[in-house]
Amino acid sequence: MATIGAVHFLILAAAMFCLGLYCLMGRRNAIGLLMGIELIVNAANINFATFAHYRGGEVDGYIFSLFGIVLAAIGVTIALAIVFALYRNFNKNIEVDEVSILRG
């Protein structure tokens, strides 16, 4: 039976990073952009935890991963509040191109 090694986790993180980058490049919806950012942050967290585990169980990678999760949760909370405010104030639309009138 095959065992799951570090390479498998790194391939998973690379795939998640590529999907997040695709979401950022291909979407114009604010929710889609947030999902892409979250996929990229989660890919980085998988890398931190993988390297921490396979380098002898050092705690540093796990702490960085925990900080990444906390910062991602805070960022999503603030970003969703902004998206909901835009949805309410701009004719029920959250397209990023049409909200650029906020620049002044």
C-alpha positions, -999 to +999 in steps of 0.1 A: +000+000+000+013+035-009+018+060+018+010+097+015+042+118+015+052+154+014+050+155-024+013+147-024+006+176-001+027+199-022+009+188-053-024+195-036-012+230-025+001+237-061-033+227-075-051+249-050-028+278-058-034+274-095-072+273-090-071+304-068-050+322-095-075+312-121-103+326-100-085+359-096-077+362-133-109+350-147-136+364-125-151+398-123-174+390-094-163+402-060-173+369-043-153+350-069-122+371-062-126+365-025-128+328-031-096+329-052-077+348-025-089+322+001-077+293-021-042+309-024-040+315+014-051+280+021-025+266-003+002+286+016-012+272+049-009+236+035+027+243+026+035+257+060+020+226+078+036+202+054+071+216+058+066+218+096+056+181+097+082+167+074+111+187+089+108+170+123+077+184+137+089+220+143+062+242+157+071+273+136+052+261+105+021+253+125+022+288+141+025+305+107-003+284+094-025+293+124-017+330+118-026+326+082-060+311+091-067+339+115-057+366+091-077+350+063-108+349+085-104+385+094-098+395+058-129+377+046-151+392+073-141+427+063-142+420+026-177+405+028-189+435+048-176+457+019-192+435-007-226+436+011-224+474+013-216+476-024-244+453-032-269+474-012-256+507-026-249+500-063-282+486-077-278+450-065-245+446-084-212+433-072-192+433-105-158+447-099-156+467-131-188+487-124-177+496-088-146+514-100-165+547-099-156+548-062-120+559-071-133+594-074 
